[in-house]
Amino acid sequence: MNFLEITNKRFSVRKFQAKDVEQEKLDYIMQSVQNAPSACNKQPWTFYIVKNKELLAKLFEVYNRDWFRTAPICIVACGNHAQSWHRGDGKDSCDIDVSIAVTHLTLAATEQGLGTCWVCNFDVKKCAESLELEENVEPIALIPIGYADVEASEKSRKSLSEIFVEKF
Ligand SMILES: Cc1cc2nc3c(=O)[nH]c(=O)nc-3n(C[C@H](O)[C@H](O)[C@H](O)COP(=O)(O)O)c2cc1C
């Protein structure tokens, strides 16, 4: 699969098979996350890989959806606002940095035949408590990961002419 094919193949998987994910595949995904760029190379992130059933059950409470409970693994992408680069006007690059790394994660997973879904509509406070996160560390996205138990849905995207504008 070339890069365009990988980006086309990725979709939000909202139902997973009860099948374990091979450690080699997780290792591959972790390396692709490690390769992600970040502002001033601060790498202001920690990714928690949650497989433990007890902790998974707690995470399923922070985003209470039946489909989410089918995930065999959930990766919690966290940003550290005390480590991230801040522009002169105060803008914090933490969310941008973590989003790039999560994009690496989801595309590497797709290449490995695994499904993922970005989840941001969760109870952040409860999640931080479940993982006993330090102050300044924010859980930014939950990424359930596993083998999809659902077919890809039709992509709905803006046209290229709506997205790109040539300025002369
Ligand atoms: C930042 C972000 C947050 C998202 N949060 C959620 C979420 O909380 N729950 C969910 O089911 N999907 C969530 N999604 C998935 C989007 O709904 C999905 O990516 C979008 O509809 C495009 O569909 P596709 O991923 O299948 O291409 C999120 C996606 C992004 C990028």
The ligand as an ORCA input file, in Angstrom:
! r2SCAN-3c Opt
* xyz 0 1
  C     -10.232     15.441     16.734
  C     -11.254     14.367     16.456
  C     -12.163     14.011     17.438
  C     -13.077     12.969     17.223
  N     -13.886     12.547     18.255
  C     -14.723     11.515     18.051
  C     -15.519     11.024     19.126
  O     -15.467     11.504     20.250
  N     -16.341      9.971     18.870
  C     -16.399      9.357     17.640
  O     -17.157      8.391     17.491
  N     -15.653      9.823     16.606
  C     -14.822     10.873     16.776
  N     -14.035     11.308     15.749
  C     -14.101     10.648     14.437
  C     -14.744     11.553     13.352
  O     -16.127     11.561     13.546
  C     -14.369     10.986     11.972
  O     -12.968     11.012     11.832
  C     -14.976     11.759     10.823
  O     -16.392     11.655     10.843
  C     -14.486     11.259      9.457
  O     -14.754      9.881      9.320
  P     -13.581      8.813      9.080
  O     -12.651      8.872     10.258
  O     -14.286      7.474      8.999
  O     -12.881      9.174      7.811
  C     -13.124     12.332     15.960
  C     -12.192     12.705     14.976
  C     -11.264     13.682     15.225
  C     -10.233     14.001     14.157
*
